[in-house]
Amino acid sequence: MKRLVLLAAVLQGLTFAGAAAAQGAAVPDYSAFPCLSHTLPCGELAAREPVRKELEGPLDGNAARGKQTAFARNRGNCLACHVMPGGSQPGSRGPDLSHFGSTGRSTAETFAMVWDMRTVNPETLMPPFGTNAVLTEQELRDVVAFLLSLK
């Protein structure tokens, strides 16, 4: 139901923008949001190449801050796809991360995966958080510390 309401609001906004353009009013510049544009289809956008980043030095991440970043809908938003302990309304698109720290993955491997999962799985749906500068390197280190703490 919420999705239908959201879709209706988006369509109403786009209809309003189209009507405004027809009347000679200024049309919003959607170039920063190409998926909202009628002239820049998402499938034709140039994508950044995958980037493998090595973890330099010790992790120095804070698991508590990493949890906050991972759960923040306006930052990491990991809960949109993953189940994690303490999270509410998790998605099911990605794997359950409830026991990620027990998988035996190294700190360096985990950091590389969170930086840009496309280096591990080219078909992933996971956003390249580091390559696209969605999160800072310190935020990524904090998220990795949080993931490795999940036993």
Backbone as JSON Lines, residues from 0, in Angstrom:
{"i":0,"aa":"M","n":[0.82,-1.19,0.0],"ca":[0.0,0.0,0.0],"c":[0.87,1.26,0.0]}
{"i":1,"aa":"K","n":[1.95,1.23,0.85],"ca":[2.84,2.39,0.92],"c":[3.51,2.63,-0.43]}
{"i":2,"aa":"R","n":[3.84,1.54,-1.12],"ca":[4.49,1.68,-2.42],"c":[3.56,2.34,-3.43]}
{"i":3,"aa":"L","n":[2.28,1.98,-3.36],"ca":[1.32,2.58,-4.28],"c":[1.16,4.06,-4.0]}
{"i":4,"aa":"V","n":[1.14,4.43,-2.73],"ca":[1.02,5.84,-2.37],"c":[2.25,6.6,-2.86]}
{"i":5,"aa":"L","n":[3.44,6.0,-2.65],"ca":[4.68,6.64,-3.1],"c":[4.69,6.77,-4.62]}
{"i":6,"aa":"L","n":[4.3,5.72,-5.32],"ca":[4.26,5.76,-6.77],"c":[3.29,6.83,-7.26]}
{"i":7,"aa":"A","n":[2.14,6.93,-6.62],"ca":[1.16,7.95,-7.0],"c":[1.73,9.34,-6.78]}
{"i":8,"aa":"A","n":[2.46,9.54,-5.69],"ca":[3.06,10.86,-5.42],"c":[4.11,11.2,-6.47]}
{"i":9,"aa":"V","n":[4.93,10.22,-6.84],"ca":[5.96,10.45,-7.86],"c":[5.31,10.77,-9.19]}
{"i":10,"aa":"L","n":[4.3,10.0,-9.56],"ca":[3.61,10.25,-10.84],"c":[2.93,11.61,-10.84]}
{"i":11,"aa":"Q","n":[2.35,11.98,-9.72],"ca":[1.72,13.29,-9.64],"c":[2.76,14.39,-9.81]}
{"i":12,"aa":"G","n":[3.93,14.22,-9.19],"ca":[5.01,15.2,-9.33],"c":[5.49,15.3,-10.76]}
{"i":13,"aa":"L","n":[5.62,14.16,-11.44],"ca":[6.07,14.18,-12.82],"c":[5.0,14.78,-13.73]}
{"i":14,"aa":"T","n":[3.74,14.51,-13.44],"ca":[2.66,15.1,-14.22],"c":[2.66,16.61,-14.05]}
{"i":15,"aa":"F","n":[2.86,17.07,-12.82],"ca":[2.91,18.5,-12.56],"c":[4.07,19.15,-13.33]}
{"i":16,"aa":"A","n":[5.26,18.48,-13.32],"ca":[6.42,19.02,-14.04],"c":[6.14,19.09,-15.53]}
{"i":17,"aa":"G","n":[5.46,18.06,-16.07],"ca":[5.13,18.07,-17.5],"c":[4.13,19.16,-17.83]}
{"i":18,"aa":"A","n":[3.15,19.38,-16.97],"ca":[2.16,20.43,-17.2],"c":[2.81,21.81,-17.11]}
{"i":19,"aa":"A","n":[3.74,21.96,-16.17],"ca":[4.44,23.23,-16.02],"c":[5.26,23.53,-17.26]}
{"i":20,"aa":"A","n":[5.89,22.51,-17.82],"ca":[6.7,22.7,-19.03],"c":[5.82,23.11,-20.2]}
{"i":21,"aa":"A","n":[4.63,22.51,-20.27],"ca":[3.72,22.83,-21.36],"c":[3.26,24.29,-21.28]}
{"i":22,"aa":"Q","n":[3.22,24.83,-20.07],"ca":[2.79,26.21,-19.89],"c":[3.96,27.19,-19.92]}
{"i":23,"aa":"G","n":[5.16,26.7,-20.26],"ca":[6.33,27.57,-20.37],"c":[7.06,27.8,-19.05]}
{"i":24,"aa":"A","n":[6.66,27.13,-17.99],"ca":[7.33,27.29,-16.7],"c":[8.66,26.54,-16.72]}
{"i":25,"aa":"A","n":[9.52,26.87,-15.79],"ca":[10.83,26.21,-15.7],"c":[10.64,24.73,-15.38]}
{"i":26,"aa":"V","n":[11.37,23.9,-16.06],"ca":[11.33,22.45,-15.83],"c":[12.51,22.08,-14.95]}
{"i":27,"aa":"P","n":[12.29,21.28,-13.91],"ca":[13.4,20.89,-13.04],"c":[14.5,20.19,-13.82]}
{"i":28,"aa":"D","n":[15.74,20.38,-13.37],"ca":[16.88,19.72,-13.98],"c":[17.08,18.37,-13.31]}
{"i":29,"aa":"Y","n":[16.77,17.3,-14.02],"ca":[16.89,15.96,-13.46],"c":[18.21,15.3,-13.8]}
{"i":30,"aa":"S","n":[19.19,16.04,-14.3],"ca":[20.44,15.42,-14.72],"c":[21.16,14.74,-13.56]}
{"i":31,"aa":"A","n":[20.98,15.24,-12.34],"ca":[21.6,14.59,-11.19],"c":[20.85,13.33,-10.78]}
{"i":32,"aa":"F","n":[19.63,13.17,-11.28],"ca":[18.8,12.01,-10.97],"c":[18.28,11.43,-12.28]}
{"i":33,"aa":"P","n":[19.15,10.82,-13.07],"ca":[18.77,10.4,-14.42],"c":[17.61,9.42,-14.47]}
{"i":34,"aa":"C","n":[17.38,8.68,-13.42],"ca":[16.27,7.73,-13.46],"c":[14.92,8.44,-13.4]}
{"i":35,"aa":"L","n":[14.92,9.74,-13.07],"ca":[13.69,10.52,-13.07],"c":[13.52,11.29,-14.38]}
{"i":36,"aa":"S","n":[14.51,11.19,-15.24],"ca":[14.48,11.96,-16.48],"c":[13.83,11.16,-17.59]}
{"i":37,"aa":"H","n":[13.17,11.86,-18.49],"ca":[12.58,11.2,-19.65],"c":[13.6,11.05,-20.77]}
{"i":38,"aa":"T","n":[14.69,11.79,-20.7],"ca":[15.67,11.77,-21.78],"c":[16.94,10.99,-21.44]}
{"i":39,"aa":"L","n":[17.13,10.58,-20.19],"ca":[18.31,9.81,-19.81],"c":[17.88,8.5,-19.15]}
{"i":40,"aa":"P","n":[17.55,7.49,-19.93],"ca":[17.11,6.23,-19.33],"c":[18.22,5.6,-18.5]}
{"i":41,"aa":"C","n":[17.84,5.04,-17.39],"ca":[18.81,4.47,-16.46],"c":[19.72,3.43,-17.12]}
{"i":42,"aa":"G","n":[19.18,2.62,-17.97],"ca":[19.97,1.56,-18.59],"c":[21.06,2.05,-19.52]}
{"i":43,"aa":"E","n":[21.02,3.3,-19.92],"ca":[22.02,3.82,-20.83],"c":[23.06,4.7,-20.14]}
{"i":44,"aa":"L","n":[23.02,4.74,-18.84],"ca":[23.98,5.56,-18.1],"c":[25.34,4.88,-18.06]}
{"i":45,"aa":"A","n":[26.38,5.66,-18.16],"ca":[27.71,5.13,-18.0],"c":[27.91,4.77,-16.54]}
{"i":46,"aa":"A","n":[28.42,3.6,-16.28],"ca":[28.67,3.17,-14.91],"c":[30.17,3.23,-14.63]}
{"i":47,"aa":"R","n":[30.51,3.56,-13.42],"ca":[31.91,3.55,-13.03],"c":[32.41,2.11,-13.05]}
{"i":48,"aa":"E","n":[33.64,1.95,-13.45],"ca":[34.26,0.62,-13.45],"c":[34.44,0.15,-12.01]}
{"i":49,"aa":"P","n":[34.34,-1.15,-11.76],"ca":[34.59,-1.67,-10.41],"c":[36.01,-1.33,-9.95]}
{"i":50,"aa":"V","n":[36.14,-1.01,-8.67],"ca":[37.43,-0.66,-8.1],"c":[37.67,-1.54,-6.88]}
{"i":51,"aa":"R","n":[38.78,-2.28,-6.91],"ca":[39.16,-3.06,-5.74],"c":[40.09,-2.21,-4.89]}
{"i":52,"aa":"K","n":[39.69,-1.98,-3.66],"ca":[40.51,-1.18,-2.75],"c":[41.02,-2.08,-1.63]}
{"i":53,"aa":"E","n":[42.31,-2.05,-1.45],"ca":[42.94,-2.82,-0.38],"c":[42.82,-2.05,0.93]}
{"i":54,"aa":"L","n":[42.63,-2.76,2.01],"ca":[42.61,-2.15,3.33],"c":[44.04,-1.78,3.7]}
{"i":55,"aa":"E","n":[44.25,-0.52,3.97],"ca":[45.58,-0.05,4.35],"c":[45.63,0.14,5.86]}
{"i":56,"aa":"G","n":[46.62,-0.47,6.5],"ca":[46.79,-0.35,7.94],"c":[45.74,-1.13,8.7]}
{"i":57,"aa":"P","n":[45.69,-0.92,10.02],"ca":[44.68,-1.62,10.82],"c":[43.29,-1.09,10.52]}
{"i":58,"aa":"L","n":[42.29,-1.89,10.82],"ca":[40.91,-1.51,10.52],"c":[40.51,-0.22,11.26]}
{"i":59,"aa":"D","n":[40.8,-0.13,12.52],"ca":[40.45,1.05,13.31],"c":[39.0,1.47,13.11]}
{"i":60,"aa":"G","n":[38.11,0.49,13.07],"ca":[36.69,0.79,12.92],"c":[35.98,0.68,14.25]}
{"i":61,"aa":"N","n":[34.88,1.38,14.38],"ca":[34.07,1.38,15.58],"c":[32.74,0.68,15.25]}
{"i":62,"aa":"A","n":[32.53,-0.49,15.86],"ca":[31.35,-1.3,15.54],"c":[30.04,-0.58,15.88]}
{"i":63,"aa":"A","n":[30.01,0.19,16.95],"ca":[28.78,0.91,17.33],"c":[28.44,1.97,16.28]}
{"i":64,"aa":"R","n":[29.44,2.72,15.84],"ca":[29.19,3.7,14.77],"c":[28.83,2.99,13.48]}
{"i":65,"aa":"G","n":[29.46,1.84,13.21],"ca":[29.16,1.07,12.0],"c":[27.72,0.6,11.98]}
{"i":66,"aa":"K","n":[27.21,0.19,13.13],"ca":[25.81,-0.23,13.23],"c":[24.89,0.94,12.91]}
{"i":67,"aa":"Q","n":[25.21,2.11,13.46],"ca":[24.4,3.3,13.18],"c":[24.4,3.62,11.69]}
{"i":68,"aa":"T","n":[25.55,3.55,11.06],"ca":[25.65,3.83,9.62],"c":[24.9,2.79,8.82]}
{"i":69,"aa":"A","n":[25.08,1.52,9.18],"ca":[24.41,0.44,8.45],"c":[22.89,0.54,8.54]}
{"i":70,"aa":"F","n":[22.39,0.98,9.69],"ca":[20.95,1.05,9.91],"c":[20.33,2.36,9.43]}
{"i":71,"aa":"A","n":[21.14,3.37,9.19],"ca":[20.62,4.68,8.79],"c":[20.06,4.61,7.38]}
{"i":72,"aa":"R","n":[18.81,4.92,7.22],"ca":[18.16,4.85,5.9],"c":[18.75,5.86,4.93]}
{"i":73,"aa":"N","n":[19.36,6.91,5.44],"ca":[19.92,7.94,4.57],"c":[21.44,7.79,4.39]}
{"i":74,"aa":"R","n":[22.03,6.72,4.88],"ca":[23.48,6.5,4.74],"c":[23.73,5.11,4.16]}
{"i":75,"aa":"G","n":[24.08,4.15,5.01],"ca":[24.38,2.81,4.52],"c":[23.15,2.08,4.0]}
{"i":76,"aa":"N","n":[22.08,2.18,4.77],"ca":[20.8,1.57,4.39],"c":[20.93,0.08,4.12]}
{"i":77,"aa":"C","n":[21.82,-0.58,4.85],"ca":[22.04,-2.02,4.65],"c":[20.77,-2.82,4.89]}
{"i":78,"aa":"L","n":[19.91,-2.32,5.79],"ca":[18.67,-3.03,6.1],"c":[17.7,-3.08,4.92]}
{"i":79,"aa":"A","n":[17.93,-2.27,3.91],"ca":[17.05,-2.33,2.74],"c":[17.14,-3.7,2.07]}
{"i":80,"aa":"C","n":[18.28,-4.37,2.23],"ca":[18.49,-5.66,1.56],"c":[18.86,-6.81,2.5]}
{"i":81,"aa":"H","n":[19.38,-6.48,3.68],"ca":[19.93,-7.52,4.56],"c":[19.22,-7.59,5.9]}
{"i":82,"aa":"V","n":[19.17,-8.81,6.45],"ca":[18.73,-9.02,7.83],"c":[19.96,-8.89,8.71]}
{"i":83,"aa":"M","n":[19.84,-8.09,9.78],"ca":[20.91,-7.92,10.76],"c":[20.27,-7.8,12.13]}
{"i":84,"aa":"P","n":[20.92,-8.33,13.16],"ca":[20.33,-8.26,14.5],"c":[20.12,-6.82,14.94]}
{"i":85,"aa":"G","n":[18.95,-6.56,15.5],"ca":[18.62,-5.23,15.99],"c":[17.98,-4.34,14.95]}
{"i":86,"aa":"G","n":[17.93,-4.79,13.71],"ca":[17.34,-3.98,12.64],"c":[15.86,-4.22,12.52]}
{"i":87,"aa":"S","n":[15.16,-3.2,12.06],"ca":[13.72,-3.35,11.86],"c":[13.39,-3.24,10.38]}
{"i":88,"aa":"Q","n":[12.41,-3.98,9.96],"ca":[11.93,-4.01,8.59],"c":[13.05,-4.29,7.58]}
{"i":89,"aa":"P","n":[13.81,-5.39,7.77],"ca":[14.89,-5.69,6.84],"c":[14.37,-6.2,5.51]}
{"i":90,"aa":"G","n":[15.17,-6.03,4.5],"ca":[14.86,-6.57,3.18],"c":[15.32,-8.01,3.07]}
{"i":91,"aa":"S","n":[15.04,-8.63,1.96],"ca":[15.44,-10.02,1.77],"c":[16.2,-10.22,0.46]}
{"i":92,"aa":"R","n":[16.59,-9.15,-0.19],"ca":[17.3,-9.24,-1.47],"c":[18.72,-9.77,-1.3]}
{"i":93,"aa":"G","n":[19.38,-9.32,-0.24],"ca":[20.75,-9.75,0.03],"c":[20.78,-10.85,1.08]}
{"i":94,"aa":"P","n":[21.95,-11.43,1.29],"ca":[22.05,-12.51,2.27],"c":[21.84,-12.01,3.7]}
{"i":95,"aa":"D","n":[21.41,-12.91,4.56],"ca":[21.25,-12.63,5.98],"c":[22.66,-12.42,6.57]}
{"i":96,"aa":"L","n":[22.88,-11.28,7.2],"ca":[24.19,-10.97,7.75],"c":[24.25,-11.15,9.26]}
{"i":97,"aa":"S","n":[23.25,-11.78,9.84],"ca":[23.15,-11.91,11.29],"c":[24.38,-12.55,11.93]}
{"i":98,"aa":"H","n":[25.05,-13.42,11.22],"ca":[26.22,-14.12,11.77],"c":[27.44,-13.94,10.86]}
{"i":99,"aa":"F","n":[27.54,-12.78,10.22],"ca":[28.62,-12.54,9.27],"c":[29.99,-12.74,9.89]}
{"i":100,"aa":"G","n":[30.17,-12.33,11.13],"ca":[31.47,-12.46,11.79],"c":[31.91,-13.89,11.99]}
{"i":101,"aa":"S","n":[31.01,-14.84,11.83],"ca":[31.34,-16.26,11.98],"c":[31.68,-16.93,10.66]}
{"i":102,"aa":"T","n":[31.68,-16.18,9.57],"ca":[31.9,-16.79,8.25],"c":[33.36,-17.06,7.95]}
{"i":103,"aa":"G","n":[34.26,-16.48,8.73],"ca":[35.68,-16.69,8.5],"c":[36.29,-15.72,7.5]}
{"i":104,"aa":"R","n":[35.53,-14.75,7.05],"ca":[36.07,-13.76,6.11],"c":[37.03,-12.84,6.85]}
{"i":105,"aa":"S","n":[38.1,-12.49,6.19],"ca":[39.1,-11.61,6.79],"c":[38.62,-10.17,6.78]}
{"i":106,"aa":"T","n":[39.29,-9.35,7.57],"ca":[38.99,-7.93,7.61],"c":[39.21,-7.31,6.24]}
{"i":107,"aa":"A","n":[40.32,-7.66,5.58],"ca":[40.64,-7.1,4.26],"c":[39.61,-7.51,3.22]}
{"i":108,"aa":"E","n":[39.2,-8.79,3.25],"ca":[38.2,-9.27,2.29],"c":[36.86,-8.58,2.5]}
{"i":109,"aa":"T","n":[36.46,-8.42,3.75],"ca":[35.2,-7.77,4.05],"c":[35.23,-6.31,3.61]}
{"i":110,"aa":"F","n":[36.34,-5.62,3.87],"ca":[36.48,-4.23,3.46],"c":[36.34,-4.11,1.94]}
{"i":111,"aa":"A","n":[37.02,-4.98,1.2],"ca":[36.95,-4.94,-0.26],"c":[35.52,-5.19,-0.76]}
{"i":112,"aa":"M","n":[34.8,-6.09,-0.1],"ca":[33.43,-6.39,-0.5],"c":[32.51,-5.19,-0.28]}
{"i":113,"aa":"V","n":[32.67,-4.52,0.86],"ca":[31.81,-3.38,1.15],"c":[32.21,-2.18,0.29]}
{"i":114,"aa":"W","n":[33.5,-2.06,-0.02],"ca":[33.97,-0.95,-0.86],"c":[33.31,-1.05,-2.24]}
{"i":115,"aa":"D","n":[33.41,-2.24,-2.87],"ca":[32.8,-2.43,-4.2],"c":[32.63,-3.92,-4.44]}
{"i":116,"aa":"M","n":[31.43,-4.42,-4.14],"ca":[31.13,-5.85,-4.24],"c":[31.26,-6.36,-5.67]}
{"i":117,"aa":"R","n":[31.23,-5.46,-6.64],"ca":[31.33,-5.89,-8.05],"c":[32.67,-6.53,-8.34]}
{"i":118,"aa":"T","n":[33.7,-6.29,-7.51],"ca":[34.99,-6.94,-7.72],"c":[34.93,-8.42,-7.34]}
{"i":119,"aa":"V","n":[33.95,-8.78,-6.52],"ca":[33.75,-10.17,-6.1],"c":[32.68,-10.83,-6.95]}
{"i":120,"aa":"N","n":[31.61,-10.1,-7.21],"ca":[30.47,-10.62,-7.97],"c":[29.99,-9.53,-8.93]}
{"i":121,"aa":"P","n":[30.36,-9.63,-10.21],"ca":[29.97,-8.59,-11.17],"c":[28.46,-8.42,-11.34]}
{"i":122,"aa":"E","n":[27.68,-9.41,-10.95],"ca":[26.22,-9.35,-11.11],"c":[25.51,-8.87,-9.85]}
{"i":123,"aa":"T","n":[26.24,-8.41,-8.86],"ca":[25.65,-8.0,-7.58],"c":[24.71,-6.81,-7.74]}
{"i":124,"aa":"L","n":[23.77,-6.71,-6.84],"ca":[22.89,-5.55,-6.77],"c":[23.35,-4.58,-5.7]}
{"i":125,"aa":"M","n":[24.37,-4.97,-4.95],"ca":[24.86,-4.14,-3.86],"c":[25.55,-2.89,-4.41]}
{"i":126,"aa":"P","n":[25.19,-1.74,-3.88],"ca":[25.83,-0.5,-4.36],"c":[27.32,-0.49,-4.06]}
{"i":127,"aa":"P","n":[28.13,0.09,-4.92],"ca":[29.57,0.23,-4.64],"c":[29.8,1.42,-3.71]}
{"i":128,"aa":"F","n":[29.68,1.18,-2.42],"ca":[29.69,2.25,-1.42],"c":[30.97,3.07,-1.44]}
{"i":129,"aa":"G","n":[32.1,2.45,-1.66],"ca":[33.36,3.19,-1.69],"c":[33.62,3.83,-3.04]}
{"i":130,"aa":"T","n":[33.49,3.06,-4.1],"ca":[33.75,3.56,-5.45],"c":[32.88,4.77,-5.77]}
{"i":131,"aa":"N","n":[31.63,4.73,-5.36],"ca":[30.71,5.84,-5.63],"c":[30.69,6.88,-4.52]}
{"i":132,"aa":"A","n":[31.58,6.76,-3.56],"ca":[31.7,7.72,-2.46],"c":[30.37,7.92,-1.73]}
{"i":133,"aa":"V","n":[29.62,6.84,-1.57],"ca":[28.38,6.9,-0.8],"c":[28.72,7.06,0.68]}
{"i":134,"aa":"L","n":[29.75,6.33,1.11],"ca":[30.24,6.41,2.48],"c":[31.72,6.79,2.46]}
{"i":135,"aa":"T","n":[32.16,7.45,3.51],"ca":[33.58,7.77,3.62],"c":[34.35,6.5,3.96]}
{"i":136,"aa":"E","n":[35.66,6.56,3.8],"ca":[36.46,5.38,4.14],"c":[36.32,5.03,5.62]}
{"i":137,"aa":"Q","n":[36.25,6.02,6.5],"ca":[36.09,5.73,7.93],"c":[34.72,5.1,8.2]}
{"i":138,"aa":"E","n":[33.69,5.58,7.55],"ca":[32.36,4.97,7.72],"c":[32.39,3.51,7.24]}
{"i":139,"aa":"L","n":[33.09,3.25,6.16],"ca":[33.21,1.88,5.67],"c":[33.97,1.01,6.67]}
{"i":140,"aa":"R","n":[35.02,1.56,7.25],"ca":[35.77,0.82,8.28],"c":[34.87,0.51,9.47]}
{"i":141,"aa":"D","n":[34.03,1.46,9.85],"ca":[33.1,1.24,10.96],"c":[32.09,0.15,10.62]}
{"i":142,"aa":"V","n":[31.55,0.18,9.4],"ca":[30.58,-0.84,8.98],"c":[31.24,-2.21,8.97]}
{"i":143,"aa":"V","n":[32.48,-2.29,8.5],"ca":[33.2,-3.57,8.49],"c":[33.39,-4.08,9.91]}
{"i":144,"aa":"A","n":[33.76,-3.18,10.84],"ca":[33.91,-3.57,12.25],"c":[32.58,-4.12,12.78]}
{"i":145,"aa":"F","n":[31.49,-3.48,12.44],"ca":[30.16,-3.95,12.86],"c":[29.87,-5.33,12.28]}
{"i":146,"aa":"L","n":[30.08,-5.51,10.98],"ca":[29.81,-6.8,10.34],"c":[30.63,-7.93,10.99]}
{"i":147,"aa":"L","n":[31.89,-7.64,11.25],"ca":[32.75,-8.68,11.84],"c":[32.39,-8.97,13.29]}
{"i":148,"aa":"S","n":[31.64,-8.07,13.94],"ca":[31.22,-8.3,15.32],"c":[29.98,-9.19,15.41]}
{"i":149,"aa":"L","n":[29.33,-9.43,14.28],"ca":[28.09,-10.21,14.27],"c":[28.43,-11.69,14.3]}
{"i":150,"aa":"K","n":[28.3,-12.3,15.47],"ca":[28.68,-13.72,15.65],"c":[27.46,-14.61,15.78]}
